[in-house]
Amino acid sequence: MADALSGAPLLYARWLRAVDLLWRETVRRRQADLDFHEQMRAEKRLRALRRIVRKALADYHRMQSARERDAGRD
């Protein structure tokens, strides 16, 4: 049970950081006047950041579900 409680804040912080990076990259890309190759690199970075956000959210959700399940057994 202690492992579940200690991991959740870290996973939540990871998700928040990933969302922040995705937001910053999106804003930077919209404001920049990029050539074709830079646009492709920016799109690749955005796809990678989206994957990170999805994975972080899935990990956080899994941790929260485990905590709720464990709390229901007590």
C-alpha positions as CSV (number, residue, x, y, z in Angstrom):
1,M,0.0,0.0,0.0
2,A,2.9,2.4,0.8
3,D,4.2,1.9,-2.7
4,A,0.9,3.0,-4.2
5,L,0.8,6.1,-2.1
6,S,4.3,7.1,-2.9
7,G,4.1,6.6,-6.6
8,A,1.0,8.6,-7.4
9,P,2.4,12.1,-6.8
10,L,5.4,11.3,-9.0
11,L,3.2,10.0,-11.8
12,Y,0.9,13.1,-11.5
13,A,3.9,15.4,-11.6
14,R,5.2,13.5,-14.7
15,W,1.9,13.9,-16.4
16,L,1.8,17.7,-15.6
17,R,5.3,18.2,-16.9
18,A,4.5,16.3,-20.1
19,V,1.4,18.4,-20.7
20,D,3.4,21.6,-20.0
21,L,6.0,20.6,-22.5
22,L,3.4,19.7,-25.1
23,W,1.6,23.1,-24.6
24,R,4.9,25.0,-24.9
25,E,5.9,23.2,-28.0
26,T,2.4,23.8,-29.6
27,V,2.6,27.5,-28.8
28,R,6.2,27.8,-30.1
29,R,5.3,26.0,-33.3
30,R,2.3,28.3,-33.9
31,Q,4.3,31.4,-33.4
32,A,7.3,30.3,-35.4
33,D,7.7,30.9,-39.1
34,L,9.3,27.5,-40.0
35,D,10.5,26.1,-43.3
36,F,9.2,22.7,-44.4
37,H,12.0,20.6,-42.7
38,E,11.6,22.4,-39.5
39,Q,7.8,21.9,-39.6
40,M,8.4,18.2,-40.1
41,R,10.8,18.1,-37.1
42,A,8.3,20.1,-35.0
43,E,5.5,17.7,-35.9
44,K,7.7,14.8,-34.9
45,R,8.4,16.4,-31.6
46,L,4.7,17.0,-31.0
47,R,3.9,13.3,-31.8
48,A,6.5,12.2,-29.3
49,L,5.2,14.6,-26.7
50,R,1.7,13.4,-27.2
51,R,2.8,9.8,-26.7
52,I,4.6,10.8,-23.5
53,V,1.4,12.5,-22.3
54,R,-0.8,9.5,-23.1
55,K,1.6,7.1,-21.4
56,A,2.0,9.3,-18.3
57,L,-1.8,9.7,-18.0
58,A,-2.3,5.9,-18.4
59,D,0.3,5.2,-15.7
60,Y,-1.3,7.7,-13.4
61,H,-4.8,6.3,-14.1
62,R,-3.5,2.8,-13.5
63,M,-2.0,3.8,-10.1
64,Q,-5.2,5.6,-9.1
65,S,-7.3,2.6,-10.0
66,A,-5.0,0.4,-8.0
67,R,-5.3,2.7,-5.0
68,E,-9.1,2.7,-5.2
69,R,-9.2,-1.0,-5.5
70,D,-6.9,-1.4,-2.5
71,A,-9.0,1.1,-0.5
72,G,-12.2,-0.9,-1.3
73,R,-10.6,-4.1,0.1
74,D,-9.9,-2.5,3.5
